Amino acid sequence: MEIYENFNLREYNTFHIDAACKYFVRCEKEEDLLEFVGSYELKPEEVLILGGGSNFLFTEDFDGVVFYPMMQGYEIVEENEHDVLVRVGSGVVWDDFVAWAVEHGYGGIENLSLIPGHVGATPVQNIGAYGVEAGECIAMVEAVDIVKAEKVKFDASECRFGYRDSIFKHEWKNRHVVTYVTFRLTRQPVFRLQYGSVRDEVTRAGEVTLKAVREAIIRIREAKLPDVNVLPNAGSFFKNPVVERKAADALLADNPGMPIYPVDDEHVKLAAGWLIEMSGWKGKGIGNAAVHDKQALVLVNKGGASGIEIAHLANEIKKSVFLKFGVWLEPEVYVI
């Protein structure tokens, strides 16, 4: 375990915002983490758990403790002819795990290729892309409770997974440092190709395989999403809004061709990127903060932008979309 005081988080958030925290705790072992939290009376509001930093926007310094869990490794804890349970350290880079799963012939997360961040963030954010959510494959989450200073385990039902949502963003916010996540993957993958241009991209490659799907997703993402090391960003800044089907039908009447995705009998999902583009923001910005010119769902730091600048841009976009479509966008990014 390493502990730093007044630590700059610029290299630990993908917007590359200069912000500091009071204490930065980098830990590789659960035992060290338990000893640390057992020595201090920490409250969730005094704590931030940071992984790849791809879902945070700092608008000011954080006057508290930032935990940076670095647990590593893959462990197959159970397997049969159909499924395999894999226990993964929270500090493992998410896309490294996806690559490992595809290489070993384990399906379920190939559509989540190239999503930035660490494994520990997947149950918190319930990351998703191209018709798949991580929560569908999560069997168990292990964590350290910072209030009780004890190890805890949660099965998937206790995590209350929703669209880009989980209990870790609500009642348990910043209370648990995720240490390991166990995924249930399949040896008999069912490919989901219906979202966007995935099917066309995979078909061009020939045979439909885990590797072909992963490579197709990577090509699609690289074509429209900027590299955080070249143009700092946090990926999709807003959630795709879920609205009642009646409201969507009214919007469709005024906007033929508007993309929608069924959720259930009464609700559909709208494409936030399309709403932002139609509101005139694609490629535009405020100061050093801008909307990406290839994907309107992505806000970027053109160089030297402050967190407040990016947050201001996000708020102006929200107002524009609401005035034009009557739909209120919610950020996917956690604004500090």
C-alpha positions in Angstrom: 0.0 0.0 0.0 1.2 3.5 -0.8 -0.3 6.7 0.7 0.2 10.2 -0.7 -0.9 13.5 0.6 -2.1 16.4 -1.5 -1.9 14.2 -4.6 -2.6 15.5 -8.1 -5.1 13.4 -10.0 -4.4 14.7 -13.5 -3.1 11.3 -14.7 -5.9 9.5 -13.0 -8.8 11.0 -14.8 -9.2 10.7 -18.6 -10.3 14.3 -19.0 -6.8 15.2 -17.7 -8.1 17.8 -15.3 -5.7 19.2 -12.7 -7.4 18.4 -9.4 -5.9 17.3 -6.1 -7.1 15.1 -3.3 -6.2 15.2 0.4 -5.0 11.6 0.5 -4.4 9.1 -2.3 -4.3 5.4 -1.2 -3.0 2.9 -3.8 -3.6 -0.6 -2.6 -3.0 -4.1 -4.0 -4.1 -6.3 -1.1 -7.4 -6.6 0.7 -5.6 -7.1 4.0 -3.8 -3.7 3.7 -7.0 -2.0 2.7 -8.8 -3.5 5.7 -6.1 -2.4 8.1 -6.2 1.2 6.7 -10.0 1.6 6.9 -10.0 0.0 10.3 -7.6 2.6 11.6 -9.8 5.6 10.6 -13.5 6.5 11.0 -14.2 7.2 7.4 -17.6 8.4 6.1 -18.7 7.8 2.4 -18.9 11.5 1.7 -15.1 11.7 2.6 -14.2 8.9 0.2 -13.9 8.5 -3.6 -13.0 5.2 -5.3 -11.1 5.7 -8.5 -10.2 3.1 -11.1 -9.3 4.1 -14.7 -10.8 7.5 -14.1 -12.9 7.3 -17.3 -16.1 8.3 -15.7 -15.2 11.3 -13.6 -15.1 15.1 -14.1 -13.4 17.1 -11.4 -14.6 20.7 -11.1 -12.6 21.2 -7.9 -10.2 19.5 -5.6 -11.5 16.6 -3.5 -11.0 17.2 0.3 -11.0 13.5 1.2 -9.5 10.1 0.6 -9.2 8.6 -2.9 -8.8 4.9 -3.0 -7.1 3.4 -6.0 -7.6 -0.4 -5.8 -5.0 -2.4 -7.9 -6.0 -6.0 -7.2 -4.8 -8.1 -10.2 -5.3 -11.6 -11.7 -7.8 -14.0 -13.2 -9.0 -17.1 -11.4 -11.4 -19.7 -12.8 -13.4 -20.7 -9.8 -15.9 -23.0 -11.5 -16.5 -24.4 -15.0 -18.6 -26.9 -16.9 -19.4 -27.6 -20.5 -21.6 -24.6 -20.8 -20.3 -21.8 -18.4 -17.2 -20.6 -16.7 -17.0 -18.5 -13.5 -13.9 -16.1 -13.6 -12.8 -14.1 -10.6 -11.0 -10.9 -11.7 -9.1 -8.3 -9.7 -10.7 -4.9 -9.7 -7.4 -3.2 -10.9 -7.3 -5.2 -14.1 -7.8 -3.0 -17.2 -11.3 -3.9 -18.5 -10.4 -4.3 -22.1 -7.5 -6.6 -21.2 -10.0 -8.9 -19.5 -12.3 -8.8 -22.6 -9.3 -9.7 -24.8 -8.4 -12.5 -22.4 -12.0 -13.9 -22.4 -12.2 -13.8 -26.2 -8.8 -15.5 -26.5 -10.0 -18.3 -24.3 -13.3 -18.7 -26.1 -15.5 -17.3 -23.3 -18.5 -15.3 -24.6 -20.7 -12.6 -23.0 -18.6 -9.5 -22.9 -17.2 -9.2 -26.4 -19.6 -6.4 -27.3 -18.0 -4.4 -24.4 -14.6 -4.3 -26.1 -12.4 -1.1 -25.9 -14.5 0.5 -23.1 -12.0 2.4 -20.9 -11.5 1.8 -17.2 -10.9 -1.0 -14.7 -12.8 -4.1 -13.8 -13.8 -2.6 -10.4 -15.9 0.0 -12.1 -18.1 -2.5 -14.0 -20.6 -3.3 -11.2 -20.7 0.3 -10.1 -21.5 1.8 -13.5 -23.0 -1.4 -15.0 -21.1 -0.5 -18.2 -22.8 -1.3 -21.5 -22.5 -0.9 -25.2 -24.0 -2.3 -28.4 -26.9 -4.1 -26.7 -25.0 -5.7 -23.8 -24.5 -4.7 -20.2 -21.9 -6.0 -17.8 -24.5 -6.7 -15.1 -25.8 -9.6 -17.3 -22.6 -11.5 -16.7 -21.7 -10.5 -13.2 -22.2 -13.3 -10.7 -20.6 -11.8 -7.5 -18.9 -8.6 -6.3 -16.4 -8.7 -3.5 -15.5 -5.5 -1.7 -14.3 -3.9 1.5 -16.9 -2.0 3.5 -15.1 1.2 4.6 -17.6 1.9 7.4 -17.5 -1.5 9.1 -13.9 -2.3 8.0 -14.9 -5.8 6.8 -14.9 -7.9 3.7 -18.4 -8.2 2.0 -19.8 -10.2 -0.9 -22.8 -9.4 -3.0 -24.5 -11.6 -5.6 -25.9 -10.0 -8.8 -29.5 -9.6 -7.4 -28.2 -7.5 -4.5 -26.5 -5.1 -6.8 -29.7 -3.8 -8.4 -28.3 -3.4 -11.8 -30.2 -1.0 -14.1 -29.3 1.0 -17.2 -25.9 2.4 -16.3 -26.9 2.1 -12.7 -26.5 0.0 -9.6 -26.9 0.2 -5.8 -23.3 1.3 -5.6 -24.4 4.6 -7.1 -27.1 5.1 -4.5 -27.4 3.7 -1.0 -23.9 2.2 -1.1 -22.2 5.2 -2.9 -18.5 5.4 -2.0 -19.1 2.9 0.9 -17.5 -0.1 -0.7 -14.1 -0.5 -2.4 -14.6 -3.2 -5.0 -11.7 -5.7 -4.8 -12.8 -8.6 -7.1 -15.6 -9.3 -9.5 -16.7 -12.8 -10.6 -18.2 -13.1 -14.1 -20.3 -15.9 -15.5 -19.2 -16.3 -19.1 -20.3 -18.9 -21.6 -18.6 -21.5 -23.8 -21.6 -21.3 -26.2 -21.9 -17.6 -27.0 -25.1 -16.1 -28.4 -24.0 -13.2 -30.6 -25.8 -9.9 -30.3 -25.3 -8.0 -33.6 -28.5 -6.0 -34.0 -27.2 -2.8 -32.5 -26.1 -0.1 -34.9 -23.7 -1.2 -37.6 -22.3 -4.2 -35.7 -23.9 -6.9 -37.9 -22.6 -5.3 -41.1 -19.2 -4.8 -39.7 -19.0 -8.4 -38.5 -20.4 -9.8 -41.7 -17.7 -8.1 -43.8 -15.2 -10.1 -41.8 -16.7 -13.4 -42.8 -17.5 -16.0 -40.1 -19.2 -14.8 -36.9 -16.8 -15.6 -34.0 -16.0 -14.0 -30.7 -12.8 -12.6 -32.2 -14.7 -11.2 -35.3 -17.2 -9.5 -33.0 -14.5 -8.0 -30.8 -12.5 -6.7 -33.8 -15.7 -5.2 -35.3 -16.6 -3.4 -32.1 -13.0 -2.0 -31.9 -13.1 -0.8 -35.5 -16.5 0.9 -34.9 -15.4 2.6 -31.6 -12.0 3.7 -33.0 -13.7 5.3 -36.0 -15.9 7.6 -34.0 -14.4 7.8 -30.5 -11.2 9.9 -29.8 -8.2 8.4 -28.0 -8.1 9.8 -24.5 -4.3 10.1 -24.7 -4.7 12.3 -27.8 -7.9 14.2 -27.0 -8.9 13.8 -23.3 -12.5 12.7 -22.8 -14.6 10.4 -20.7 -16.4 8.5 -23.5 -20.2 8.9 -23.5 -20.9 11.9 -21.3 -24.7 11.4 -21.2 -27.0 8.4 -20.8 -29.3 7.6 -23.6 -32.7 8.8 -22.2 -35.5 6.3 -21.6 -38.9 7.8 -22.3 -42.5 6.6 -22.5 -43.4 5.1 -25.9 -46.2 7.7 -26.3 -43.7 10.5 -25.9 -41.3 8.9 -28.4 -44.2 8.5 -30.9 -44.9 12.2 -30.6 -41.2 13.0 -31.2 -41.1 10.6 -34.2 -44.0 12.4 -35.7 -42.1 15.6 -35.7 -38.7 14.0 -36.4 -39.0 11.1 -38.9 -36.0 8.9 -38.8 -35.2 9.6 -35.2 -33.4 6.5 -33.8 -35.2 4.7 -31.0 -34.5 1.4 -29.3 -37.2 -0.7 -27.5 -36.8 -1.2 -23.8 -40.2 -2.8 -22.8 -43.9 -2.5 -23.8 -44.2 1.0 -22.4 -40.7 2.6 -22.8 -38.1 3.2 -25.5 -34.5 4.5 -25.4 -33.5 7.6 -27.4 -30.1 8.2 -28.8 -28.6 11.1 -26.8 -25.9 11.7 -29.4 -28.5 12.2 -32.1 -30.5 14.6 -29.8 -27.3 16.6 -29.2 -26.3 16.7 -32.9 -29.8 17.8 -33.9 -29.6 20.5 -31.3 -26.6 21.9 -33.2 -23.8 21.1 -30.8 -21.8 18.5 -32.8 -18.2 19.9 -33.3 -19.0 23.0 -31.3 -17.8 24.1 -27.9 -17.2 26.6 -25.2 -13.7 27.7 -24.5 -11.4 24.7 -24.5 -14.3 22.3 -24.0 -16.0 20.9 -27.0 -18.4 18.3 -28.5 -16.5 15.8 -30.6 -17.0 16.3 -34.3 -17.5 12.6 -35.0 -19.6 11.6 -32.0 -21.8 14.2 -30.3 -22.2 12.1 -27.2 -18.5 12.7 -26.3 -17.3 15.9 -24.7 -13.6 16.6 -25.1 -10.8 18.7 -23.5 -9.1 20.4 -26.4 -6.3 21.4 -24.1 -6.2 23.2 -20.9 -9.9 23.1 -20.2 -11.0 23.3 -16.6 -13.6 20.9 -15.2 -15.9 23.9 -14.7 -15.7 24.7 -18.5 -16.7 21.1 -19.4 -19.5 21.1 -16.8 -20.7 24.4 -18.2 -20.7 23.0 -21.8 -22.7 19.9 -20.5 -25.3 22.1 -18.9 -25.7 24.2 -22.0 -26.2 21.1 -24.1 -28.8 19.8 -21.6 -30.8 23.0 -21.9 -30.7 23.0 -25.7 -31.9 19.4 -25.9 -34.7 20.1 -23.5 -35.9 23.2 -25.3 -35.9 21.5 -28.6 -37.2 18.0 -27.7 -38.5 18.3 -24.1 -36.1 15.6 -23.0 -33.8 16.0 -20.1 -30.3 14.4 -20.5 -28.7 12.8 -17.5 -24.9 12.6 -17.2 -23.3 9.2 -17.3 -20.1 10.9 -15.9 -19.8 11.5 -12.2 -19.2 15.2 -11.7 -17.2 16.1 -8.6 
